[in-house]
């Protein structure tokens, strides 16, 4: 099993990638304030969301066991 520091690094990397994909999906239309969402990264984003959720659960469990 990974140590807490490694899990935190994995979570940071996954969340950063997810944030980057979210920014890429939302792009402004030329000349307007409208934001158009292009769902081209949907599967990867869903996978990253699930990974982040699982890593947060592991970290919470580790913190609870330290108490």
WOHU-V570431 format. One line per field, one symbol per residue. ss: DSSP state (A for helix, B for strand, O for the rest). phi: phi as a letter, one per 40 degrees, with the letter a starting at -180 (. if undefined). psi: psi as a letter, one per 40 degrees, with the letter a starting at -180 (. if undefined). Layout:
ss=???
phi=???
psi=???
//
This chain:
ss=OOOAAAAAAAAAAAAAAAAAAAAAABBBOOOOOOBBBOOOOAAAAAAAAAAAAAAAAAAAAAAAAAO
phi=.ccdccccccccccccccccccccccbcccgbccbbcbccbdccccccccccccccccccccccccc
psi=iiiddddddddddddddddddddddhiiiheiehhhhhfeeddddddddddddddddddddddded.
//
